[in-house]
Amino acid sequence: MSGREPATEWDWAAARARCLPEARRIVGSQRDAEDAVQEAFIRAWRHRSACRTPQRPLPWLLQITRREALRMNQRARPVSSLEKAQAEAFADEGGWDEEALARVDLRRALDGLPPEDRALLALRYGEDLTQPRVAEILDLPEGTVKVRLSRLRTRLRGALEHG
């Protein structure tokens, strides 16, 4: 390779040809597979320095593609009839009262957090963004986002357990 960054020398077209069938296997449609691969490649390009084998990036690109396809499936997954039946049974057992109380406790715990912590949680869990994307949006190092999220989860867990 030349003195250039390895990712600029990767055969992106060949990688796309290998990643598309993998994404299609997971998401089912060609259109969704193309979207998943595009998102995966954007993510890969942004984090190309994290590739441990820049001379052989295909396994890394395939893994990112799989994760993106699974993420797309999760967002688009309709509620199954089994899940509906379980929710109805839960409601019939009076479970909604406990669930509502838990939501109120969670709301109180969240309201007690500083705005920057609430924003971090909202991006990661409310918007379902990855930690690297949250770090990019908030202009923070990825490690800082990971540590803050871990500490916030611990703090919220403690607040919910001790009411």
Sequence and secondary structure as in RCSB ss.txt:
>XXXX:A:sequence
MSGREPATEWDWAAARARCLPEARRIVGSQRDAEDAVQEAFIRAWRHRSACRTPQRPLPWLLQITRREALRMNQR
ARPVSSLEKAQAEAFADEGGWDEEALARVDLRRALDGLPPEDRALLALRYGEDLTQPRVAEILDLPEGTVKVRLS
RLRTRLRGALEHG
>XXXX:A:secstr
  SS GGGGS HHHHHHHHHHHHHHHH SHHHHHHHHHHHHHHHHHTGGG S TTS HHHHHHHHHHHHHHHHHH
H    HHHHHHHHHHHHTTHHHHHHHHHHHHHHHHHTS HHHHHHHIIIIIS   HHHHHHHHT  HHHHHHHHH
HHHHHHHHHHH  
